[in-house]
């Protein structure tokens, strides 16, 4: 329906009043904070690392706008930074074609590659990044196998199989009731509450959407008015007043959309708070030799139905008295509940030894109480709990399932499964990648890969002085703020191969190309080339080596960008117009894009020696540079041309030495 002008003006006026009253939020609110300004500046520069820090660590609203009405996505698109645009979209940046800001973003995109990314990106995913999390919580209501519910709520003619930990996290009423009697397995709905009203309330608790039609009428046993009254009563009874507010505003499409976003965000925060205050608080640190002897009752105060075990590596061993299981200090006071039910019983003597001199170093393990309902987000656990194996069978005490990762990595995985959010430090990113691959958590794999590849795709210096890490120094580069990040690129590339993450393969090839002089003579680099060649089954003489091809491509990009950034094309035009002569000028005039850089010496019949300047000291003072082979070139451009040829020659020599044709 097309609105008349007066109707449209009235609608806009009403919307403005709602925004001024704080009831309705702008899709792109004005943000003049320092952190948002830093994010915008990083989007202009294409600094992927700073963008990720602002989004993941600072929690900046990526859909806000600056004083010039630019959003981060518009700035990144306008400046042509594809990787930054991709990161923003993956993090929830909005680009809806039917909105002013969305059309503006598409119109201002610097190139078709970015424009196609904006057009092809799944809008529902970008506009609501928590939707997969909410969908999983809602799906628990209908999931019959594997069975994860632990409380049955009944009405006159309907039964609801629910989860105590979800009810406790989302409803203050259930939190108090189950806190007093955690062993409760049945709860009867008051007869004055229509089952339809309770069904809507429970779906809201489980992050489901509020329906436009509450039902009722002939054949249902209740009128629509009775169901609405029931919803109002149950929302007060369960202390979830936002449900009734959402019902009242469900007719306004924009308000309903905003309420839905706020509801999911609120629900995630409540579940996260419950997770940190219960699951993480009650983890047990214990000697590995007796970890499997722990007995944890099923009737426990945090409603856990499984224990996950992670072992420290041998390097992390710490002295601890033999046979002592260590509970976290914050949970020792709740080792037993008020009703006498044991929370968890570590096996071993409870008294401390008389002398600490008897302490011996031993490997440690950490046990995490968890809920199968949340672990089902992993295909690995879904298959495990749906099978006929021991892990899927009922046991008197909580079953202990070992996970092949460190406790720090398992905590990141659990945090992601329970909250859809995980802060992955660079030092653990590769380990998280392997663990997520093992547990078949694809989205977490992508997050870990983004953390790793952000370093290479961020402010990559064109000419970095990098030494070989195996010669005593780390392969590191600054991010523009004086900080230096270390990375083992060999481990990253092999991780990309093993976990089938193309993003890491691309990152590693680009990283190596931009620092090739630091790695080309390294024996491990040689072994990496062999491994890349061996990845091709039934290799033929005409087959190329993927890693070598990628390095050559990014090596060409490295030197091409060097000339483009220096405005070499304008310099060429000036030289031709002014009759500038000299061999260095002819070299600059030949420098173009891609492989043209590599053909400079051949096309102009120039050798490296042609660039060498007789008076070394004078020329060094006037801007001459030293090349990778120790010779002197007249200027940076001549030096780049020589260095490019030297590095290509080293690649060819390496392949010849390995007897590989690529």
N, C-alpha and C positions, 0 to 999 in steps of 0.2 A: 504494500500500500504506500502510495506517495503522499507525504504530508504537505499540507498547505503551508505557506510562508508563516502565517501566524501560529500554526501548530508547532512548526519547527523552532520558531523563536521562543515559544513557551517551554518547549522541551529543553532547549539549551539553557534558558534561564533557570529552570528547575534543577538541571544538572549542576550549574554554577553554584546554586545555593547549597546543594548537597556537598559539593567539594569544599565550599567555605565553612560549612558546619562540621567538616571532618568525617562525614558519614560515607562519602564516596571518595575514593582515591584516584588521582590522576594516573594514567598509564605511564606518562613520562614526566614526573615531578621535577621541578627545578632543584638542583643540588649544587651549592657553592662551596661545599666542604673541600678541604685540602686533599683528602684521599680520593675523592671523585675527580678533582682536577688532575691528580697524578695519573689516574686511570685514563683520562681523556688524552693527556700528553703522551702516554705510552701507546695509545691507539694511533695517534698521529705518526709516531716514530716507527711503529711496528715492533715495539719491544714486547715480545710475547711473554717473557719471564715476569716482567713487572705487572703485566695484565693479569697473569695467573695469581700472583701474590695478592693483588688488590681484590680479586674475586674470591679466592679461596680463604685467604687469611683475614683480610680487612672486612669482608662481607659487603663490599660496595654495591649499591643498586645499579646494575648494568643497564637498566631501562630508564634511568634518569636523564636529564638534559642539562647542559651547561648554560652560561649566561647568553650564549649565542644561539640557543635552541638546537644544539647538536647533541645527539646521543653517541655513546661510544661506538655503536654499530655503524652509524652514519659516517663517523670519522674514519674508522678502519676501512670501510668500503670506499670512501672518497679518496683515501690515500693509497689504496691498492694493496693492502696487507692481507693476503688471502688467509694465512694461518691464524691471524688475530680474529678475522671474521668468523672462521670456523670455530675457534675457541669460544667466542661470545655466543654463537648460536648453540653450541653444546652446553653452555652454562645457563641458558634460558633467556637470551636476548630476543625481543619481539620484533618480527618483521612481517606484519600482516598487510597484504596488498590493498585491502579495502580501507586502510587508515592513512591519515596524512603522513605520519612519520614513516610508515612502511613504504608508501609510494616514493617518498623523498629518498629513502635509503636505496631503493632500486634504481631510481633515476640518477643518483649521484655516484653509483658504483663505477670505479675507474675502468674496469674491463669486463668483458663478457664472462670470463671465468668466475669472477666474484658474483656477477649478476645471476649466473646459472646456479651457483651455490645457494644464493638467497631464495631463488624461485623453487629449487628442488628440495629444500630442507623441509622436513616434516614440521608443520606449524604447531600441531598439537603437542609435539614433543618439546619444542622450544618454548611454547607459552606456559607449559606446566611441567617442569622437570621432575616434580614429585609425583606425577601421575602413576608411573609404574609402582612406586612404593604404596600409594593409596590403593591401587588396583589389587595388589597382593593382599593387603589387610582385608579388603572387602571380600576377596575370593575365599577367605578362610571360612566364611559363613556357609558356603555351599560345598566345601571340600569334604568328601566322605572318606577318601583314601589317599594317603595314609591318615589315620585318625589322630588329630592333635587336640581336640577339645577336652576340657576337664571339668566343665560344669554344665548342668542341664537346667534350663529355665523353661517352665511349663505354664501354659494357660489352660483354659477349659478344653480347647480342641487343637492346640498347636504346641510344638516343642522346639526349643532353640538350643543347639549345641554351641556353646560359647567357650571363651578362653579367659581364665581368671586374670592373666597378666594384662590383657587388653582392657578388660573392664576396670581393673585397678588403676591403670595408667590414665584412662580417659574419663572415668566417672568418680568424683569425690565420694559419692554414696557407696559404691562398691569398694573403693579403697579402704574406707573405714570398716565396712562389714566384713570383708575378707581379711583385713588386718587382725580383727578379733577372732575370726574362725576361718583360718586358711584351708582347713580340711573340708570345707563345705563343697558338696558335689551336686546339690539340688537347690533350686529356688523357685518358689511358686509366685506367679504374677498375680497381683491383687485383682479380684474379679471386676472391679470398677474400671479397669483399663482395657479398652478394646485391643485384641491381638494385633490388629492392623496398625494401631498407634505405637505399640511396643516394637513392632517390626520396623517401622520408620525410624524410631529412636535408636534401635540397635544398629541399623545400617548407618546411621549418622555416627554412632560411636566407632564403628568399623570403617570410617572415612568414606562411606558411600554418599552419593549425591542425594539431595533433598528433592523428592518428586514434585512435579507441578500439580499432579492430581493425587490427593491423599486417599482416594477410594471412597467406599461407602455407597449406600443406595440399596435398591432391591436385591435380595439374594445374599447380601453380605452380613446381615444381622445387625448392622449399625448404619446410622445415617452419617453423612459427611460432617455435620455439625458435631455429632458425638465423637467421631474420630479426631476432629480438631481439638475438642475439649480434652480427649484422652492424651493427645500429644502435649498439650499445655501442662497437664497434670504430671505426665511422666518426665517431662523436661525439668520440672521443678523437683520431682521426687529423686531423680538421678543427678540433680544439680548440674544440668547441661543447658543453661538458659539460652545459649547461642542457637540451639536447635529451634526454639520457638521464634526467635528473631529471624532466622533464615526462612521459616515458613511464611512469616508475614511479608517478607520482601521477595518471595520467590517469583512474583509476577513481573518484577522489574529485571529485565535481562542483564543489564550491566551490573546492578547490585547483586544479582544472583551469582554472576560470574566472579565478582569480587569476594562475596561471601564464601564461595566454593574454594577459592585460592587461600583465603584466610583460615578456613576450616581445616584444609589439608596441612597447611603450615603449622597451625596450632596443634593438630593431632600428632604430627611428626615431633614437635618440640616436647609434647607430653610423653610420648613413648621414649624419646631420647633421655629425658630427665629420669624416667623410671628405669631405663636400662643402666644409666650411670649410677643411680642410687641403689640398685639391687644386683644386677648381674656383675658389674665391674667391682662393686664394693665387696662382694662375697667370693671373689676368686681366692683360690687356695694355692700357696706356694709350698712345695713339699719335695723331699728327696725323690729322685726318679725311681730308685730301687723299691720304694714302697707306695708309689703313686697309685698303682692299680688296686691297692688294698683299701682305699678310701671307700667308706660306705655312706651314702647320702640318701636319706629317706625321701620317698616320693611325696609325702605330705610335708612340704617345706614352705616357709614363709614367702618365698619368691616364686613359687609355682614352677620351678625348673623341672624339666623331665629328661634331661640328658646332661652329661658332663663332657666337655671338650678338653683334651690334654695337649699341651705344647711343651716341648723340652728345650731347655737352653742348650746352646752349642757348648762343646767342650771348653772353648775359650772363656765362656762366661761363668765357669764354676766358681762358687764362693764357699768358704768354710761354713759348716753348719753342723751342729751336734747330731750324731747318727740316730736315726729313728724319730726325729722331731718333725712334726708337720706344722708349718707356720701359717696361721690364719692372719689376714690383714688386721691391723689394730682396730680399724673402724668397725669390724664385724665380730670381734671376739665377744662383745657384750651381748650379741644376739645369737650366740651359739645354740641356745635353747629358747624356744618360744615360751610365751606366757602360759600356754596350755601344756607345756612339758614335751611337746613334739620336737625331736632333734632337728636342727637345721642342717647340719652336716657333721660327720664324725671322722676326723682324721685319725688314722691308726698309728699307734706308737705311744710311748710313755709320756704322760702329761707333765711330769716333774722335770725341772731343769737339772742338768748334770751339775755335780758339785764343783767342777773345775772346768774352765774354758780351755785349759791346756789339752784336753782330750779331743777337741774339735778336729775333724778331718775334712779335707776338701771332698765334695761329692757333687755329682750332676744334679741340677734342680729341674723340676717340672712345675708347671702352673696349670691348675684345673679351673675351668670356667663353667659355672652353671648356666645353661642356656635353654631355649624353648624350641622344640622341633618346628613349631608353626612358623617361626622366623627363619630358621635354617632352610626351610623349603624354597626360599628364594634362590638357593644354589641347586643346580641340576644334579650335582653330585649327591647332596643330601636327599634330594627328592627321590632319586633312584635307590639310595641306601634304605630309606625308611619305607619305601614301597615294595621292597623285595621280601624274600622269605628267609633272609639271613638273620643272624643273631641280633643285629642292630635294630631290626624292625619288630622284635618279639618283646613282650612284656617281661620285666625282671623285677625282683623284690626291691632292689635299690637302683639308683640311677646308673645307667650304663656309661662307661668311660670310653670315649672314642678318640684315639690319637690322631692328630693332624700333623703332617710333616712340614712344620714351619716353626719359627721362634715365637715365644709369647708376644713379643712386640708386633709381629706380623699378624698373629691371630687376633689381637685386639683391634687392629685396623679392619680386618675382615668382619669381625662381629659388629663393630661400630657401623660399618657400611650396611650390613644386613638389617640392623635394627633401626637405622636412622637415614639411610640413603646418602649419608654424608661421611666423608673420610678424608682426613688430612694426611697425606702421604709424604714423609720427608724423603729427600733425594737419596739418603743413605740406605733407605729400606725399599725404594721403588722397585728395584729388580727382584727382590725377594717377594714383594707383594704381587708382582706380575706373575711369577712362577706359582705362587700359592693360589691366585685367582684362576690361573689356567688349570691347575689341579682340581679345583673345586667347581670349575665350569661356570664362573661368574664373569661373563663377557664384559659387562659394563665396568666392573672394577678393573679388568685388564686394560680397558681403554683409558681409565683414569690414571693408572700407573704409567702407561705409555705416554700420556700427555705430560706428566710430570717430568719424565726423562727427556722427551723430545723438545720440550719447551726450551731447554738450555741451548740446544743447537739452532732452533728456529727463531730464537730471540735476537738480541743485538749481537749477531755474529760479526766479529771484526774481520775486515777484509784481509789484513795482514797482521797476524798475531805471531809473536815470537814464542814458539812452543818447543819445548824440549821433550825428548822421549821419556815417558814415565819410567821405563825400565833402566834408564841411566841415572836415576836418582831424583828426578823432579816430576811433579804431577802435570798431566796434560790438563791445563786449566785455562780459563779465560774469564775476564771480568764481565760484569753485567752493566757496566756504566756507572755504578755507584761505589766502586772501590772494592767490592766484595769479589771473591774468587770461588768458584765451585769446582770441585774435583769430580772426575768421572772416569771410569774404566771403560773405554769405548769398545774394547774387545768383548768384555762381558755383555755389554748392551747389544752388540750385533748378534752374538750367539744367542742371547735371550730372545731377540726378535725372530731368529730362525726357528728356535725350538718352540716358541709359543705362537708362531704364525701371525705376527703383528707387522704388517708392511710399514707402518709408520716408523717403527724403530729401525728397520732396514734402511729406509730413506734417510732418516736422521743420521745414522752411523756413517753412511756413505758421504753425506755432506760434511759431517764433522771431520772425517778423515781427509777429504779433498781440501778443506780450508786449512789443514795443518799437515799436509802430506809430507813436507820436508822433515817433520819430527818423527814420522812413522815409517817412511819408505825403506829405510835401512834396518828396520827392526825385524828380528827373526820371527817374532810372533805375528807380525804383519804378513810376512811371507807364508806362514802357516795358515793364516786367515784366507789368503788367496787360494791356497790349495783346497781348503774346506769349501770355499765358494764354488770352485770348479767341480769338486766331487759331488755337489748337491744335484748336478744334472745327471740323471740316470741314462745309461747307454750313451754317454757323451760321444759326439761326432767331432771331426776336425773343424767343421764349419760352425760349431756352437761357440758362442761367446761366453764370457764369464760375467755374470750379473754384477758382482761387486766392482769389477774393473770397469765395466761400462758406466756404472753409476758414478764412480770416482772421476772418470774422464769427463762426464757431463758436468759435474759440479766444479771440477777444476776449470773447465772452460767458463762456467758461470762466474767463478771467483775472479778471474782476470778480466772477463768482459765487463762485470759490474765495476771493477776498478777503473776502467777507462770511461765508462758511462758516467760514473760519479764525478769524474774530473772534467767532464764536458769536452771530451776529446773531439767530438764531431764539430763543435763550434771552432775549436782550435784548428782543425783541418781546413775548414772553410777560410779562416783568416790567413792561413799559410798559403793556400792556393791563390787568394786574391792579392796578397802582398808579395808573391814571388819568393817566399822563404825557401832557402835551399839548405842542404846538409843532409847527411845520412840519418841523423836522429829524426829530422822532420819527415823524411820519407817513411821511416818506421811508424811514426805517429799517424801519418796519413793512411797507412795500410791497416791500422788497428781498427777492427770493427766488432762484429758479434760472432759468438760461437767459434767455429773452427777457423775463422779468418785469423784469429789471434795466433793459432798454431801454424799458419802458413806464412807468417811475416818473413821469417828468415829465408824460406824457400823462394817466395815471390820476388823478393828484392835482392836475392843472391847475397845475403848478409850472413856473416858468421859472428859468433860471440866476440871474437877478437876485434871486429870492426867497431864495437862499442867502447873498447878500452881507451881510456884517455891517458896520454903520455904523462902529463904533470899531475900525479896522483893527489898530492896534498892540496894543490890549488883547486883541482876539480872537485874534490870532496868538500872543500869549503864552499864551493859555488853550487852545490846541490847534487853532485854525483853520488851514486849508491853502490854498495858492494853486492854482488850477486851470490847465489847459493854456492857457486863453485869457487868463490873467493876473488873473482875478478872485479874490475871496476867498470860500471856503466855510466854513461853521461848524465842520465836522469832517471826518474822513477819509471817512466814508461818504457824506456829501453831496457831497464833492469827487469821489469815485469815480463817483457817479451822473451828475454833470455831465460828467466826462471821458469816460465811456462814450458819452454823447450827442454830445459834440463829435467823437469819433473816428468814430462811425457817420455823422455829418453830413459829415465830410471824405471818407469813402468814397463816399457818395452824390454829393457835389459832383464828385469825381474822375470817377466814371462818367458823370455828366452832361456834364462837359467833354469826355470822350472819345466821347460819343454812344453809350455802350454801355448796354444795358438788362440789368441783372443783379439 
